Amino acid sequence: MALAVTLAGCKGEEKSTTGTGGSAFVSAAVASKDLGTSEVITGVVESKEPLQASAAQGGRIVQLNGNVGDAVDAGHILAMIDDTSAKLRIRQAEEELRRVEALSIDRAAAAQRISTLAAKGSASEAGRSAAVAEATATQAALDSARAAVSFAKNEADLFIVRASSAGRISTRTAEVGAVVAPGQVLFSIENESGRVIAATAPQALAAQLKSGQSARYTAGSTEGEAVILSVSPKVESGGVVRVRLEVKTGGVLPGAIVQVSIAGDVGDQTIKRVPATAINLDGGGSSYVYLIKDGGQIERTAVRLRGLEGADARISAPFPVGASVVAAGGAFLRDGQSVKIVTPGL
């Protein structure tokens, strides 16, 4: 027992078929898949590799200079963390430097004076050597004090969070007064070195898409071209699939919401629409239908299921629009069996 359906470009008359047992079942004519139509999905522009601005030092945030959506230049100060302890270390290092500088001047002068006296025989060679050694040691201490000041200032600079390159702030994860840990990400910045569109598409549409396929996008008055980078194999909640496209032309900025137009079923003229009940699965999970040949004999024909739309299934199939398939009850049939198509009421 089975139902048969005639594939057509528009709705046609109802038909039924009888199996070998003679029982008749009503069938419905269905439309073929319209080719070349455009589907529109919504996405958000992102950077291929968004930059992250992190806290190099832990502490309490005392200032923030950026909100989501703000454009920033390279070097822009995004945040400042309480650097009271760092400033104290700078003051201490500078005080030590001043002390050692004064001592170095005194000991250098003393070494010069004793060396002059020793040359005249008015001071011992041992005294001259000791004075020179003290001056040399003080000079080494002076170099260390200068390095300590430089280190303290560099350490204080780590309490400032800067943008490493120009872009637009996409996320901010902290507020003034929050205590952050070293390495904690405070900002994400989308730059314009490479832009992608992160979008979701209905499962039925996603089944048609492939990497390298062209698309167009619009964002207000801005428009441009994009190319599909990837289509996720995972179906998310709500029956949608994640799609990523690379922006090829147009000045759209990271963070912009865009409408993406993708031509449906482009390049695949084998796609047709049949009732979902016409699809059968074999033991390995492969899809097939029963194609009705001339004379009513049925032929098991492998198809590729491209997606579901309501009660219909979109398939890639080797037979043309206008062919007839068994619309339901395939489990009761076998390859090569004959069925008879009849018109109800006749």
Secondary structure, 3 states (H helix, E strand, C coil): CCEEEEEECCCCCCEEEECCCCCEEEECCEECCCCCCEEEEEEEEEECCCEEEECCCCEEEEEECCCCCCEECCCCEEEEECCHHHHHHHHHHHHHHHHHHHHHHHHHHHHHHHHHHHHHCCCCHHHHHHHHHHHHHHHHHHHHHHHHHHHHHHHHHCCEEECCCCEEEEEECCCCCCEECCCCEEEEEECCCCEEEEEEEEHHHHCCCCCCCEEEEEECCEEEEEEEEEEEEEEECCCEEEEEEEECCCCCCCCCEEEEEEECCCCCCCEEEEEHHHCEECCCCCEEEEEECHHHEEEEEECEEEEEECCEEEEECCCCCCCEEEEECHHHCCCCCECEEECCCC
